Amino acid sequence: MRFLALLPLFLLALAQAFPPGGGRYAYSDRTLQELLPHPEGFRLRYRKEGRVFREDRLRLAPEGVYLLGVSFPEGYFPFDPPLLLYPNPLGPGVAWGGSARFLGQRVALSARVEGVEGVKVRAGAFNAYRVRVAYTTEKGGTDLKELYLVPGLGVVAYRAGEAWVELLRFTPGAP
């Protein structure tokens, strides 16, 4: 269940969605993200109230972007095997899924690009892929999200239940 509670924004992981030089994202839920280029892909750091509470390790591959593992204050926890977050290429109608062991349980991801939609957030107006994502665990946990993903930028908004989180600003370049 802890895995599901900590998933809100790690779905930036899409090769065509990443700004190659990295950058900083500020979201309406007061989460700040730092996308740091790394030889294997990217590191995505999450901060709240000035403290890093999570870092995703992402690997870029010709077939897509994989989540290798997640660092929390308690340590690093790998996915076995690495979990495909987004296939390459991505477009309307594309669906994918996969599963991996994480924190002692099997976690499954199932996702589909529902279409392209205009979305207006405080950072601007964008044409975005609307992606529906479902995570389940073998212990019965579920997490459903609707993401608005802009190629070359990343997630500009998402809905989880009644909660709406949007991008306030993006600053390009490695932090």
Phi, psi and omega in degrees: 000324179301321178304313183294325181290339184255014184271359200308322187232006187290356180282015170296345190289088175213122185307313182285348180267338183286134166289124188302331180270005181079196180158185180239139180238136173240126183247161184293344176271013179073015173277134173249137177239144174239118178262111186249118175301143183217152183308325181271348182160257181215158165245132179244107181264139179247130178233146171215134181053039175080358183246137174285125179244355181193149171216122177269136175255119187241138178245132176269135178221160180305326182274354178151200182244133181246143171268113181280322182177178184226134173260131172241171176305332181281347180142186181261136182231113183277159168265137181229105357282172175307144185266125176289116180274314179216136176281164175235123004275169179243140179193174180304134179087348181290132178233149179205169178193173179178173178214158181203162173272136180207128180051043173081008178215161177277133178241132179242143177240138174223128185215159179206138172278113184280338180159188176250134186217144172285137178221135179248122177233175182296336178280349179145187178249136187220153163267122188229152167288131173264116187243128174261129184231136176233133173244139174225154176239158180293344178270006174099002178284146176222152177212122180244136180220152170241115184255149171245108189246126181251119177304136181084353180233302181127206182282121178260344177193159171207155177238130175230105186066233179271349183283135176239121179240132183230156178287128177269318179198154175231133176244114182289162179096152179298133181296000000 
